[in-house]
Amino acid sequence: MENEDFNIEPQAAPMLGEDGTPAEFSPEGPVPAGFNERFLAYAIDAFPFVAGTYLSLNALVKAGVISYTPANEWKWKLLWIGAYIIYETVLSSGGRATVGKLLLNIRVRAKDGGDLSVGRAFVRALSYFVSSGTLNLGYFAALVTPEKRALHDYLAGSRVVSVRERGDLANGLVLAFSWGLMAILIGSWLNQTVLRISPAEKGQIIAAHRTISKLAKLEEIYMRQEGHYTNDMKTLAEMTGNVNAVRAELFKTLEPGTLAIASNGSKYYITAKARNWRKTEVQVASAPPQRR
C-alpha cells in the first residue's frame, strides 16, 4: 500500500443541550400556536361576554329596568365590549393568560419573545375588531403567515406560542371542536345575512300574498253567486271586468307557471310563488265550514 502512515483523529463529542439532545437540534424558542387551538381559546374567552350581553339585556328589559330600543341595545353591547377589551388587555399582558389560553396551553408574547406590555395588549384587543372587519380574514391569516400570526398580532407586535405539547388524542379533539364550532358560526352567519329575507324580498312576498288574496275574494263572490267554488282562473278573472289588469298583476307579483287553484266545489286552496330569488311559496285557503 502506498502511504501506510495514517492517523485516526478522535472526533470531539457533540454538544448536548439540557434535555440531552444534540445542541444543533435544540429548538429555537417556543413553537407558534396553531390556528385551531387559537380559535378554540378565542371562542372560550368570548362566549361568556356574548352570552352575558344578551341574557342580561333580556333580563333588564323584562324587569322593566330599561326599555328596549336599538340605541339602548347598542349602549349595552358597547359596555360588554369594553369589559371584554379590559379582560383581554389585562390577561394577555405581563406573562398572564386568559381562561381559554390557559386551557389550551398557549400564551401571548411580544414578537421578541418577551412578555407583552399592557399598551400592546390593549392594541391587540382593539385589533380583534380589525381582524373581524376584514370578513374575518385577519384571523385566517394565522393559517398562512410564517409564524402563524393573525392580523391583530402584526398590529400589536405580538405572537401566540404553545407552552406545552399535546398528544395526538388531544390534538384531534382540538381539531374536531374548533372546526365543528366554526361550522356552526358560519351557518349562523349565513342564516343572518345571505339567507335572511331582505326588506325588498319581504315586499315581494307580501305583494304575492296580496294577489292570491284577491283571487280568494273572487272565490267568495263566486260562491255567493253560484253556490260553489271554482278552479277556473279564467272565470275568476272575467268577474273583475278587466282580464288584462288581472294578467298584469299576476305577471308582476307571481313567478310564472306557479299559480295553482284547487277546488272541489265546497272549498278551495290557492298557491303560488313570489317573484323573489328564492321563489317563496304563498298560499291561501277557504275557511273551514262552520259546525251547526
PAMINU-45805 format. One record per residue: residue in three letters; x, y, z of N, C-alpha, C in turn. Coordinates in steps of 0.001 Angstrom, whole numbers. Example, Ala and Ser with C-alpha at 12.3 -4.5 7.8 and 13.67 -1.06 7.14 Angstrom:
BEGIN
('Ala',(13190,-5690,7800),(12300,-4500,7800),(13200,-3300,7800))
('Ser',(12850,-2250,7080),(13670,-1060,7140),(12900,30,7870))
This chain:
BEGIN
('Met',(848,-1189,0),(0,0,0),(881,1235,0))
('Glu',(500,2191,-773),(1213,3450,-754),(756,4268,444))
('Asn',(1625,4891,1121),(1316,5753,2244),(520,5016,3303))
('Glu',(1264,4093,4016),(594,3356,5071),(515,4142,6363))
('Asp',(1136,5308,6373),(1083,6133,7584),(-195,6953,7592))
('Phe',(-1086,6611,8457),(-2309,7419,8598),(-2675,7505,10060))
('Asn',(-3267,8575,10420),(-3628,8826,11822),(-5144,8832,11977))
('Ile',(-5592,8287,13079),(-7018,8344,13415),(-7196,9451,14440))
('Glu',(-7838,10564,13997),(-8049,11713,14888),(-9335,11505,15664))
('Pro',(-9301,11537,16969),(-10539,11423,17746),(-11433,12632,17504))
('Gln',(-12731,12378,17235),(-13676,13461,16982),(-14211,14006,18291))
('Ala',(-14419,15263,18298),(-14955,15894,19503),(-16387,15430,19740))
('Ala',(-16729,15220,20987),(-18090,14791,21340),(-19066,15905,21008))
('Pro',(-20224,15549,20471),(-21191,16575,20114),(-21710,17306,21346))
('Met',(-21964,18599,21168),(-22521,19400,22254),(-23960,18975,22489))
('Leu',(-24286,18760,23751),(-25641,18344,24099),(-26354,19464,24827))
('Gly',(-27652,19542,24571),(-28477,20525,25265),(-28870,20015,26633))
('Glu',(-29640,20810,27364),(-30050,20425,28712),(-30917,19178,28712))
('Asp',(-31663,18968,27592),(-32547,17803,27522),(-31843,16571,26971))
('Gly',(-30513,16663,26731),(-29767,15513,26262),(-29703,15370,24758))
('Thr',(-30365,16224,24011),(-30342,16157,22553),(-29187,16991,22040))
('Pro',(-28688,16665,20843),(-27617,17489,20272),(-28031,18946,20195))
('Ala',(-27102,19828,20524),(-27423,21251,20582),(-27908,21770,19249))
('Glu',(-27384,21191,18153),(-27784,21691,16834),(-29240,21417,16532))
('Phe',(-29857,20498,17279),(-31263,20202,17066),(-32148,20803,18151))
('Ser',(-31551,21576,19064),(-32364,22191,20111),(-33291,23217,19492))
('Pro',(-34541,23275,19912),(-35477,24233,19358),(-35068,25657,19689))
('Glu',(-35381,26574,18804),(-35031,27980,18980),(-36196,28738,19601))
('Gly',(-36675,28320,20719),(-37757,29025,21388),(-39082,28301,21239))
('Pro',(-40136,28868,21833),(-41449,28234,21819),(-41994,28064,20398))
('Val',(-42795,27028,20238),(-43408,26746,18940),(-44637,27633,18761))
('Pro',(-44839,28230,17581),(-46037,29046,17367),(-47307,28211,17543))
('Ala',(-48295,28789,18196),(-49576,28094,18394),(-50306,27987,17067))
('Gly',(-51003,26864,16854),(-51738,26644,15610),(-53064,27377,15571))
('Phe',(-53629,27434,14388),(-54896,28161,14200),(-56019,27541,15021))
('Asn',(-56103,26211,15058),(-57231,25555,15731),(-57260,25835,17222))
('Glu',(-56104,25723,17872),(-56079,25975,19311),(-56307,27449,19618))
('Arg',(-55839,28322,18754),(-56073,29753,18946),(-57560,30079,18809))
('Phe',(-58199,29508,17805),(-59623,29784,17593),(-60454,29265,18758))
('Leu',(-60140,28067,19230),(-60911,27484,20331),(-60728,28308,21608))
('Ala',(-59520,28764,21868),(-59275,29613,23036),(-60044,30924,22926))
('Tyr',(-60053,31494,21728),(-60800,32746,21494),(-62289,32543,21744))
('Ala',(-62821,31422,21278),(-64252,31145,21465),(-64583,30971,22945))
('Ile',(-63714,30286,23684),(-63928,30099,25121),(-63943,31442,25844))
('Asp',(-63039,32325,25462),(-62954,33635,26117),(-64116,34552,25737))
('Ala',(-64550,34494,24492),(-65580,35421,24026),(-66992,34995,24415))
('Phe',(-67222,33684,24561),(-68582,33192,24803),(-69262,33814,26021))
('Pro',(-68608,33882,27195),(-69304,34478,28348),(-69733,35918,28116))
('Phe',(-68958,36663,27349),(-69292,38061,27100),(-70452,38182,26115))
('Val',(-70456,37339,25082),(-71564,37366,24116),(-72861,36923,24794))
('Ala',(-72795,35805,25531),(-73978,35314,26224),(-74436,36303,27286))
('Gly',(-73486,36867,28026),(-73831,37828,29063),(-74514,39064,28526))
('Thr',(-74096,39498,27332),(-74709,40676,26724),(-76203,40478,26532))
('Tyr',(-76578,39398,25858),(-77989,39197,25506),(-78821,38735,26704))
('Leu',(-78264,37866,27546),(-79023,37386,28700),(-79311,38525,29678))
('Ser',(-78322,39350,29946),(-78522,40458,30880),(-79451,41514,30295))
('Leu',(-79333,41771,28996),(-80218,42755,28368),(-81665,42294,28435))
('Asn',(-81905,41031,28087),(-83271,40500,28153),(-83817,40545,29575))
('Ala',(-82973,40215,30555),(-83418,40235,31953),(-83782,41642,32400))
('Leu',(-82980,42624,32022),(-83250,44005,32414),(-84504,44546,31739))
('Val',(-84715,44172,30483),(-85912,44628,29769),(-87164,44013,30393))
('Lys',(-87105,42710,30693),(-88259,42044,31299),(-88564,42595,32688))
('Ala',(-87506,42979,33418),(-87695,43527,34759),(-88126,44988,34735))
('Gly',(-88138,45602,33563),(-88550,46994,33444),(-87495,47991,33852))
('Val',(-86236,47517,34028),(-85160,48426,34423),(-84820,49381,33289))
('Ile',(-84757,48833,32083),(-84546,49661,30892),(-85564,49256,29840))
('Ser',(-85846,50154,28933),(-86751,49844,27829),(-85931,49418,26621))
('Tyr',(-86502,48528,25819),(-85749,48070,24651),(-85879,49062,23513))
('Thr',(-84767,49577,23072),(-84662,50373,21860),(-83347,49994,21201))
('Pro',(-83211,50165,19896),(-81916,49872,19250),(-80759,50643,19884))
('Ala',(-81027,51885,20303),(-79963,52686,20923),(-79528,52073,22252))
('Asn',(-80517,51647,23082),(-80173,51029,24361),(-79439,49711,24166))
('Glu',(-79836,48965,23131),(-79155,47706,22851),(-77694,47953,22516))
('Trp',(-77421,48956,21692),(-76039,49246,21318),(-75224,49755,22498))
('Lys',(-75844,50552,23350),(-75136,51029,24542),(-74743,49859,25430))
('Trp',(-75665,48903,25586),(-75385,47741,26421),(-74304,46866,25799))
('Lys',(-74334,46716,24476),(-73300,45945,23785),(-71932,46603,23956))
('Leu',(-71881,47927,23822),(-70606,48640,23964),(-70042,48483,25369))
('Leu',(-70927,48431,26379),(-70482,48229,27749),(-69795,46876,27898))
('Trp',(-70393,45832,27334),(-69814,44489,27405),(-68562,44374,26540))
('Ile',(-68547,45054,25408),(-67345,45061,24569),(-66186,45690,25327))
('Gly',(-66472,46779,26057),(-65443,47413,26878),(-64900,46468,27939))
('Ala',(-65811,45696,28563),(-65376,44721,29575),(-64493,43645,28945))
('Tyr',(-64843,43227,27735),(-64048,42208,27047),(-62657,42743,26706))
('Ile',(-62576,43981,26273),(-61284,44576,25936),(-60393,44657,27179))
('Ile',(-60979,45035,28323),(-60215,45086,29568),(-59723,43686,29953))
('Tyr',(-60615,42708,29833),(-60267,41314,30139),(-59086,40848,29299))
('Glu',(-59143,41080,27979),(-58068,40662,27085),(-56783,41433,27360))
('Thr',(-56898,42723,27655),(-55713,43547,27896),(-54969,43088,29139))
('Val',(-55698,42912,30229),(-55062,42546,31499),(-54463,41149,31439))
('Leu',(-55206,40180,30910),(-54765,38788,30959),(-53872,38374,29786))
('Ser',(-53691,39259,28806),(-52756,38943,27726),(-51410,39632,27919))
('Ser',(-51282,40430,28968),(-50038,41166,29216),(-49322,40610,30443))
('Gly',(-48058,40964,30570),(-47300,40622,31768),(-47109,39142,32012))
('Gly',(-47190,38304,30972),(-46988,36868,31144),(-48214,36123,31618))
('Arg',(-49342,36842,31770),(-50582,36179,32195),(-51265,35536,30989))
('Ala',(-52402,34890,31250),(-53129,34221,30171),(-54622,34251,30470))
('Thr',(-55434,34368,29413),(-56880,34299,29562),(-57286,32852,29873))
('Val',(-58536,32671,30268),(-59019,31327,30606),(-58864,30381,29420))
('Gly',(-59261,30841,28230),(-59164,29990,27053),(-57732,29592,26747))
('Lys',(-56814,30520,26880),(-55412,30221,26578),(-54793,29336,27651))
('Leu',(-55244,29481,28894),(-54770,28570,29936),(-55192,27136,29642))
('Leu',(-56457,26974,29239),(-56974,25636,28958),(-56280,24999,27757))
('Leu',(-55909,25815,26783),(-55276,25291,25568),(-53744,25329,25643))
('Asn',(-53215,25766,26774),(-51753,25818,26970),(-51048,26678,25924))
('Ile',(-51592,27846,25687),(-50948,28794,24781),(-50850,30146,25484))
('Arg',(-49926,30974,25037),(-49705,32273,25660),(-49437,33332,24580))
('Val',(-49766,34572,24907),(-49446,35697,24032),(-48098,36262,24475))
('Arg',(-47221,36443,23528),(-45906,37008,23813),(-45647,38178,22852))
('Ala',(-44677,38990,23220),(-44215,40027,22299),(-43472,39354,21145))
('Lys',(-43276,40062,20072),(-42617,39486,18899),(-41215,38974,19229))
('Asp',(-40531,39652,20168),(-39168,39237,20524),(-39155,38108,21545))
('Gly',(-40316,37615,21958),(-40395,36501,22892),(-40642,36904,24327))
('Gly',(-40542,38192,24632),(-40783,38641,25999),(-42264,38792,26301))
('Asp',(-42554,39199,27532),(-43947,39420,27916),(-44506,40623,27169))
('Leu',(-45780,40547,26842),(-46439,41636,26138),(-46774,42746,27134))
('Ser',(-46495,43976,26749),(-46804,45106,27623),(-48300,45376,27634))
('Val',(-48748,46123,28639),(-50170,46454,28750),(-50629,47261,27528))
('Gly',(-49779,48181,27084),(-50141,49010,25933),(-50330,48182,24673))
('Arg',(-49394,47279,24431),(-49510,46432,23242),(-50675,45451,23372))
('Ala',(-50931,44992,24584),(-52073,44095,24799),(-53388,44821,24535))
('Phe',(-53440,46102,24888),(-54638,46908,24615),(-54838,47080,23115))
('Val',(-53736,47373,22400),(-53818,47497,20937),(-54258,46169,20323))
('Arg',(-53754,45077,20851),(-54114,43757,20329),(-55600,43469,20538))
('Ala',(-56128,43812,21716),(-57538,43585,21998),(-58425,44414,21054))
('Leu',(-58053,45669,20835),(-58810,46503,19899),(-58700,45963,18473))
('Ser',(-57542,45410,18137),(-57308,44936,16776),(-58094,43675,16438))
('Tyr',(-58663,43012,17454),(-59572,41903,17168),(-60685,42354,16226))
('Phe',(-61148,43564,16447),(-62263,44066,15646),(-61814,44448,14239))
('Val',(-60525,44743,14081),(-59979,44959,12738),(-59938,43629,11990))
('Ser',(-59503,42577,12678),(-59485,41245,12060),(-60891,40795,11690))
('Ser',(-61871,41127,12534),(-63263,40773,12235),(-63797,41600,11072))
('Gly',(-63408,42866,11029),(-63921,43762,9995),(-63443,43454,8594))
('Thr',(-62461,42590,8460),(-61968,42184,7140),(-62601,40852,6725))
('Leu',(-63901,40696,7057),(-64618,39441,6801),(-63903,38262,7472))
('Asn',(-63305,38554,8641),(-62583,37559,9445),(-61313,37035,8777))
('Leu',(-60916,37663,7670),(-59674,37229,7019),(-58466,37510,7902))
('Gly',(-58591,38512,8779),(-57500,38813,9691),(-57177,37652,10610))
('Tyr',(-58214,36888,10998),(-57986,35706,11826),(-57358,34580,11007))
('Phe',(-57857,34394,9791),(-57371,33297,8954),(-55939,33520,8477))
('Ala',(-55418,34741,8673),(-54013,34986,8329),(-53100,34064,9119))
('Ala',(-53559,33629,10307),(-52749,32730,11128),(-52551,31362,10480))
('Leu',(-53325,31070,9441),(-53162,29805,8723),(-52002,29846,7738))
('Val',(-51642,31038,7262),(-50687,31122,6142),(-49430,31908,6455))
('Thr',(-49431,32705,7507),(-48248,33508,7797),(-47143,32637,8396))
('Pro',(-45880,33028,8239),(-44758,32180,8672),(-44817,31778,10146))
('Glu',(-45088,32721,11033),(-45129,32422,12464),(-46550,32225,12966))
('Lys',(-47476,31968,12018),(-48894,31766,12350),(-49458,32962,13116))
('Arg',(-49098,34148,12648),(-49566,35371,13286),(-50800,35897,12552))
('Ala',(-51802,36314,13333),(-53003,36909,12758),(-52770,38401,12539))
('Leu',(-53748,39045,11894),(-53600,40474,11602),(-53415,41274,12882))
('His',(-54190,40944,13935),(-54059,41706,15190),(-52700,41478,15856))
('Asp',(-52030,40355,15556),(-50676,40148,16072),(-49688,41091,15401))
('Tyr',(-49842,41261,14092),(-48954,42182,13373),(-49167,43619,13840))
('Leu',(-50425,43993,14086),(-50716,45360,14509),(-50195,45637,15909))
('Ala',(-50169,44611,16763),(-49745,44804,18148),(-48309,44360,18403))
('Gly',(-47646,43790,17410),(-46288,43291,17609),(-46257,42113,18551))
('Ser',(-47198,41195,18374),(-47294,40045,19279),(-47279,38745,18486))
('Arg',(-47164,37657,19206),(-47320,36336,18625),(-47845,35401,19711))
('Val',(-48442,34296,19297),(-49017,33340,20240),(-48218,32046,20146))
('Val',(-47806,31530,21296),(-46954,30339,21312),(-47571,29250,22181))
('Ser',(-47193,28017,21892),(-47606,26876,22710),(-46581,26694,23828))
('Val',(-47057,26433,25037),(-46138,26254,26168),(-46074,24804,26614))
('Arg',(-46909,23955,26028),(-46882,22537,26379),(-47352,21719,25186))
('Glu',(-46646,20663,24895),(-47002,19813,23760),(-48167,18899,24128))
('Arg',(-49104,18723,23199),(-50247,17841,23408),(-50058,16537,22659))
('Gly',(-50764,15513,23126),(-50725,14233,22447),(-51638,14218,21237))
('Asp',(-51604,13115,20504),(-52411,13001,19291),(-53909,13082,19594))
('Leu',(-54355,12455,20683),(-55777,12478,21036),(-56230,13890,21340))
('Ala',(-55434,14613,22128),(-55785,15994,22467),(-55812,16868,21223))
('Asn',(-54848,16682,20332),(-54841,17463,19090),(-56063,17147,18228))
('Gly',(-56466,15881,18216),(-57657,15508,17452),(-58912,16150,18021))
('Leu',(-59013,16210,19342),(-60178,16844,19973),(-60211,18341,19696))
('Val',(-59049,18981,19758),(-58971,20415,19449),(-59416,20674,18013))
('Leu',(-58933,19842,17088),(-59306,19980,15685),(-60812,19806,15491))
('Ala',(-61393,18773,16118),(-62818,18495,15948),(-63675,19604,16535))
('Phe',(-63339,20038,17752),(-64143,21075,18397),(-64025,22414,17679))
('Ser',(-62825,22774,17248),(-62633,24079,16614),(-63359,24165,15279))
('Trp',(-63219,23158,14421),(-63867,23211,13110),(-65367,22942,13208))
('Gly',(-65795,22160,14210),(-67225,21989,14419),(-67865,23296,14847))
('Leu',(-67217,23997,15771),(-67729,25293,16214),(-67707,26304,15085))
('Met',(-66657,26252,14260),(-66573,27184,13136),(-67706,26945,12137))
('Ala',(-68056,25687,11909),(-69164,25373,11001),(-70480,25937,11535))
('Ile',(-70670,25839,12855),(-71884,26384,13467),(-71935,27900,13305))
('Leu',(-70807,28566,13549),(-70766,30025,13441),(-70972,30491,12004))
('Ile',(-70367,29780,11048),(-70543,30144,9637),(-71995,29942,9221))
('Gly',(-72602,28836,9662),(-74009,28598,9356),(-74905,29667,9936))
('Ser',(-74608,30085,11177),(-75393,31148,11808),(-75241,32465,11058))
('Trp',(-74001,32754,10626),(-73763,33993,9868),(-74502,33980,8543))
('Leu',(-74466,32849,7850),(-75187,32745,6574),(-76687,32922,6774))
('Asn',(-77200,32354,7866),(-78629,32460,8141),(-79035,33890,8444))
('Gln',(-78136,34644,9078),(-78453,36014,9454),(-78180,37024,8343))
('Thr',(-77415,36621,7336),(-77060,37564,6267),(-77571,37108,4905))
('Val',(-76928,36099,4351),(-77272,35658,2991),(-78691,35108,2922))
('Leu',(-79069,34270,3906),(-80365,33608,3862),(-81484,34432,4496))
('Arg',(-81137,35497,5147),(-82151,36328,5792),(-82962,37078,4737))
('Ile',(-84274,37142,4954),(-85144,37826,3997),(-84930,39326,4114))
('Ser',(-84553,39952,3015),(-84316,41388,2997),(-85651,42138,2928))
('Pro',(-85654,43427,3259),(-86894,44208,3138),(-87494,44158,1736))
('Ala',(-86629,44160,709),(-87134,44102,-666),(-87819,42765,-934))
('Glu',(-87192,41684,-469),(-87804,40360,-647),(-89110,40254,124))
('Lys',(-89125,40803,1322),(-90344,40757,2125),(-91472,41469,1397))
('Gly',(-91143,42591,730),(-92153,43306,-47),(-92685,42465,-1199))
('Gln',(-91795,41689,-1844),(-92225,40821,-2946),(-93152,39713,-2442))
('Ile',(-92850,39180,-1274),(-93690,38117,-716),(-95053,38662,-323))
('Ile',(-95070,39846,280),(-96343,40470,656),(-97191,40751,-576))
('Ala',(-96531,41232,-1638),(-97265,41530,-2874),(-97860,40256,-3469))
('Ala',(-97114,39164,-3442),(-97619,37889,-3975),(-98808,37395,-3155))
('His',(-98708,37509,-1850),(-99816,37064,-992),(-101043,37950,-1192))
('Arg',(-100825,39245,-1419),(-101947,40143,-1666),(-102674,39763,-2951))
('Thr',(-101912,39353,-3957),(-102524,38973,-5234),(-103413,37740,-5092))
('Ile',(-102902,36693,-4439),(-103732,35494,-4325),(-104884,35716,-3336))
('Ser',(-104724,36685,-2430),(-105841,37014,-1523),(-106977,37656,-2306))
('Lys',(-106645,38417,-3351),(-107678,38983,-4221),(-108430,37876,-4956))
('Leu',(-107673,36846,-5374),(-108326,35706,-6023),(-109245,34987,-5040))
('Ala',(-108821,34943,-3766),(-109664,34313,-2747),(-110976,35084,-2571))
('Lys',(-110916,36417,-2644),(-112143,37219,-2543),(-113072,36955,-3731))
('Leu',(-112451,36775,-4894),(-113259,36445,-6071),(-113920,35075,-5892))
('Glu',(-113230,34156,-5275),(-113811,32838,-4990),(-115042,32984,-4085))
('Glu',(-114940,33836,-3077),(-116060,34017,-2159),(-117255,34649,-2876))
('Ile',(-116964,35596,-3760),(-118047,36212,-4545),(-118706,35178,-5450))
('Tyr',(-117864,34349,-6057),(-118380,33293,-6943),(-119249,32304,-6158))
('Met',(-118840,31987,-4937),(-119614,31076,-4091),(-121002,31643,-3795))
('Arg',(-121050,32964,-3498),(-122352,33570,-3204),(-123260,33585,-4422))
('Gln',(-122643,33710,-5597),(-123444,33758,-6822),(-123847,32364,-7314))
('Glu',(-122923,31422,-7250),(-123144,30115,-7853),(-123377,28991,-6840))
('Gly',(-123074,29228,-5589),(-123284,28205,-4572),(-122139,27217,-4442))
('His',(-121057,27444,-5131),(-119876,26573,-5019),(-118654,27347,-5486))
('Tyr',(-117472,26814,-5133),(-116219,27423,-5566),(-115813,26857,-6928))
('Thr',(-114808,27507,-7548),(-114334,27064,-8861),(-112806,27038,-8889))
('Asn',(-112289,26234,-9803),(-110837,26219,-10008),(-110471,26801,-11370))
('Asp',(-111441,27511,-11972),(-111247,28103,-13302),(-110729,29536,-13140))
('Met',(-109452,29724,-13408),(-108851,31049,-13268),(-109461,32046,-14243))
('Lys',(-109807,31605,-15441),(-110375,32495,-16445),(-111707,33056,-15961))
('Thr',(-112520,32210,-15333),(-113812,32657,-14818),(-113632,33723,-13742))
('Leu',(-112672,33488,-12847),(-112421,34462,-11789),(-111925,35791,-12354))
('Ala',(-111036,35745,-13366),(-110514,36970,-13958),(-111619,37755,-14654))
('Glu',(-112528,37055,-15327),(-113618,37731,-16041),(-114574,38428,-15085))
('Met',(-114652,37946,-13854),(-115532,38576,-12873),(-115088,39996,-12531))
('Thr',(-113802,40323,-12737),(-113307,41663,-12419),(-113684,42670,-13491))
('Gly',(-114012,42199,-14696),(-114315,43108,-15798),(-113072,43641,-16474))
('Asn',(-111884,43211,-16039),(-110644,43692,-16642),(-109612,42554,-16589))
('Val',(-109731,41630,-17540),(-108857,40457,-17563),(-107399,40853,-17741))
('Asn',(-107136,41868,-18546),(-105751,42285,-18798),(-105077,42801,-17527))
('Ala',(-105839,43512,-16703),(-105276,44017,-15444),(-104925,42862,-14512))
('Val',(-105784,41816,-14513),(-105503,40642,-13681),(-104232,39964,-14169))
('Arg',(-104102,39786,-15474),(-102910,39159,-16030),(-101654,39950,-15687))
('Ala',(-101762,41293,-15785),(-100606,42145,-15496),(-100161,41999,-14045))
('Glu',(-101121,41930,-13129),(-100755,41801,-11720),(-100166,40425,-11438))
('Leu',(-100732,39390,-12034),(-100183,38052,-11840),(-98740,37979,-12322))
('Phe',(-98470,38576,-13460),(-97121,38555,-14021),(-96155,39366,-13165))
('Lys',(-96639,40458,-12578),(-95785,41346,-11800),(-95401,40751,-10449))
('Thr',(-96328,40037,-9818),(-96101,39601,-8434),(-95822,38108,-8270))
('Leu',(-96223,37289,-9237),(-96071,35844,-9092),(-95077,35284,-10094))
('Glu',(-94331,34276,-9680),(-93419,33581,-10577),(-94246,32858,-11640))
('Pro',(-93952,33066,-12923),(-94761,32450,-13993),(-94868,30937,-13837))
('Gly',(-96058,30425,-14055),(-96294,28985,-14027),(-96424,28376,-12651))
('Thr',(-96493,29215,-11611),(-96567,28658,-10254),(-97953,28792,-9620))
('Leu',(-98842,29558,-10220),(-100187,29732,-9649),(-100989,28453,-9838))
('Ala',(-101595,27995,-8759),(-102431,26787,-8814),(-103661,26993,-7933))
('Ile',(-104842,26663,-8503),(-106100,26759,-7758),(-106728,25375,-7731))
('Ala',(-106931,24856,-6541),(-107562,23547,-6382),(-108888,23738,-5656))
('Ser',(-109948,23122,-6190),(-111262,23256,-5562),(-112120,22037,-5880))
('Asn',(-112878,21603,-4867),(-113857,20534,-5083),(-115284,21053,-4999))
('Gly',(-115418,22368,-5071),(-116730,23000,-5009),(-117089,23494,-3624))
('Ser',(-116699,22765,-2581),(-117043,23179,-1223),(-115889,23908,-519))
('Lys',(-114709,23804,-1068),(-113558,24517,-518),(-112538,24727,-1625))
('Tyr',(-111579,25626,-1377),(-110543,25911,-2374),(-109200,26083,-1675))
('Tyr',(-108150,25978,-2479),(-106786,26132,-1976),(-105965,26759,-3094))
('Ile',(-105408,27945,-2843),(-104650,28685,-3865),(-103195,28791,-3418))
('Thr',(-102292,28402,-4296),(-100856,28520,-4008),(-100144,29184,-5184))
('Ala',(-99036,29818,-4886),(-98195,30437,-5918),(-96832,30715,-5295))
('Lys',(-95892,31155,-6129),(-94559,31521,-5638),(-94269,32971,-5982))
('Ala',(-93712,33661,-5013),(-93388,35077,-5212),(-92227,35235,-6184))
('Arg',(-92100,36426,-6734),(-91029,36684,-7699),(-89759,37177,-6988))
('Asn',(-89326,36451,-5972),(-88034,36745,-5360),(-87060,35630,-5745))
('Trp',(-85779,35808,-5415),(-84770,34873,-5919),(-84941,33466,-5361))
('Arg',(-85544,33345,-4162),(-85725,32004,-3595),(-87103,31424,-3881))
('Lys',(-87944,32220,-4615),(-89281,31751,-5024),(-90090,31234,-3822))
('Thr',(-90302,32122,-2878),(-91035,31785,-1665),(-92495,31461,-1983))
('Glu',(-92966,30351,-1435),(-94354,29943,-1701),(-95323,30695,-793))
('Val',(-96425,31155,-1377),(-97511,31788,-624),(-98775,30974,-861))
('Gln',(-99678,31019,85),(-100892,30214,-44),(-102046,30839,726))
('Val',(-103234,30515,294),(-104450,30943,977),(-105505,29872,743))
('Ala',(-106347,29637,1728),(-107362,28583,1622),(-108687,29087,2154))
('Ser',(-109741,28421,1748),(-111070,28777,2229),(-111184,28451,3710))
('Ala',(-112046,29186,4390),(-112261,28915,5816),(-112963,27582,5978))
('Pro',(-112635,26845,7032),(-113322,25563,7245),(-114801,25781,7490))
('Pro',(-115672,24873,7033),(-117109,25025,7235),(-117467,25068,8713))
('Gln',(-118410,25940,9051),(-118822,26079,10432),(-119757,24941,10837))
('Arg',(-119525,24430,12032),(-120376,23343,12522),(-121653,23911,13138))
('Arg',(-122735,23214,12900),(-124020,23664,13457),(-124526,22666,14475))
